[in-house]
Amino acid sequence: MKQLSRLLGVIPLLALTATAVQAQPATPLTSGLVGPIKVILTPRGNLVVAEAGNGPNTGRVSVINRLTGAARPVLSGLPSAISRLGSGAEPSGPSGLAIASDVVSIDSQTSILYISIGSGDAVLPGPVPGSEVLNPSASSPIFSSVLSIATARPLDEFEGGFSLSPADHTRLKNGEAITLGSTSNALTVRLVADFPDFRFEPRPDFSGNVRSSNPFGLALRGDTLYVVDASFNSIRTVNRNSGAVGTLVTFPSVTNPAPIGPPSIDAVPDSIKLSNGQLLVSTLTGFPFPSGAARIATVDPSTGAITTRASNLTSLIDASTLRSNTGGEAYLALQFSTNMLAGAPGNLMLVDGTSRRVIASPLITPTSMAVDSVTGEIFITLLGPGQVVRVNAVGQIPLQMPPSVIPVVVSSAGIGGAQFETAVQLTNPYFFPISGTLILRTAGGDPTSDPRVTYTLASHETKDFPNILTSFGRTGLGSVDIVPTVGPAPTAIVRVFDSVTGNGFFEEALNASATLSTGQRSTLVAPSDPSKFRMNIGIRTFGAGATVTLRVFHANGIPGASATREVPANSLVQLQAGQLLGADLQANDSIVVEVTQGSAIIYGSVINNQSQASSIQIARPLPDV
């Protein structure tokens, strides 16, 4: 298989077979898309989709409102065509997306979107089966390229609705910039890189044979765009400022384990993303698309060294990295088909070490996914149905710590007639609306059924929750995750107080900098007079749970009691210090806390036994010395 269009040539068979067998398992978010190939998240959490079109120069880029599913075309008329190089006729056009993260900021008035363009109809079937020849009348002069779209506002706000003409394609080819619209609803299109449409590959039966190029995805790191070519089996580099082009690496052929087909087949790298400083690449493999021959690999952007991360996969079309619950990394693997020659639909699989688990199946011609590992939502483009579907993977994939966490909230009677409550104010400090979810975490809670409250805040709007636990329909003790869906997390003002006396303290909403991870330590300090003050210790865990060791040191430095506690994922455990440690604290004791596995926010709460005035200490990570 020379390029990915040969895969897309089996779309009619796959769509008919899958539809006849079983309905779509995921929840449709958006329908009516025209050849959706790639989907990414904007910095604010909405979706951008590259659509390959359904005929000459019908490609487009659309923004999808993540909450409503409404699609808004930003730019149409992008280079596209029906490719006939495969076993059928299939669209080829916009194929990869990347947003310049150093250009887009939360209140930025500009946004730059990079788009890779596929081979279109620049090459036609040749006179010999499997051969290819140059098309002298291609639908566009800028196939196999990278374009940039600079907008006057972030894509989430941009009205768009513009279209390029064939004449604009020629102007772009000649190095001109195309500006459409005016003032705040304007965009500028540029040709960043124009790759060769083909290379010569003479065959014994046809000396004029060529192999077409087929850019099928891109990633941005600094000033370098990395473009994966599914036909040349390579990763190109493009300087997004100068347009200078190079080749980072070419993937070697794969031994064909199947009884049919050639002895070796193309790797067909088809997606590329950033992953912890590396390039994450999935491979499809060529005909006969043997089971178990596809893999997930990382590529060193400095050396081009290829490292296999997960193998024994089939017809991969996309992959994403997750943090593993067992340590290290896990991967989401999107398989276009579990058996291409049999017309089987695809699926979404979690690969964690040697463990494999199907997350969603069947999926009809999936082509790409965007993963929000904070909310657990996965958005998948389906080429045949023209849809973006949503998969709720909470409880199935490891989740990242939310960007904002209120360590402890309470609505409960206390000692001495106290009645503790927690008031929360959420304010939107930005010049655009934001929305998200508050999730209440309790002791041993089930992350799939923990109570939730949604919020939507207009620009600079503030909402007040006088007793936050009543908003969840609960009393007692808990911790609150602030999980943004669109935009960043709001600013949270939190006050824990005794409603009888009015005494209390302001609590900070925390981020990852306050989290103790495996091997990190910190210290809490006990009251100076245990007869007047009592102390509680709380442990709030996240996706992997935590094992915490606590060691007491008396004021003179002599070791005292110690204890080890295992706390399940996404839970809050708060106990009186003596109960947690198995021994009462003495005046001015210090408690060294160390996370030996997982991650947690650990705090100490000190309460005056008479006035019920209280305070909180956060056990922040100690610096390495």
Secondary structure, 3 states (H helix, E strand, C coil): CCCCHHHHCCHHHHHHHHHHHCCCCCEEEECCCCCEEEEEECCCCCEEEEECCCCCCCEEEEEECCCCCCEEEEEEEECCEEECCCCCCEEECEEEEEECCCCCCCCCCCEEEEEEECCCCCEEECCCCCCEEECCCCCCCCCCEEEEEEECCCCCCCCCCEECCHHHHHHHHCCCCEEEEECCEEEEEEEEEECCCEEECCECCECCCEEECCEEEEEEECCEEEEEECCCCEEEEEECCCCCEEEEEECCCEECCCCCCCCEECCCEEEEEEECCEEEEEECCCCCCCCCCEEEEEECCCCCCEEEEEEEECCEEEEEEEECCCCCEEEEEEECCCCCCCCCCEEEEEEECCEEEEEEEEECCEEEEEEECCCCEEEEEECCCCEEEEEECCCCCCCCCCCEEEEEEEEEECHHHCEEEEEEEEECCCCCCEEEEEEEECCCCCCCCCCEEEEEECCCCEEEECCHHHHCCCCEEEEEEEEEEECCCCEEEEEEEECCCCCEEEECCECHHHCEECCCEEEEECCCCCCCEEEEEEEEEEEEEEEEEEEEECCCCCEEEEEEEEECCCCEEEEEHHHHHCCCCCCCCEEEEEEEEEEEEEEEEEEECCCCCEEEEECCCCCCC
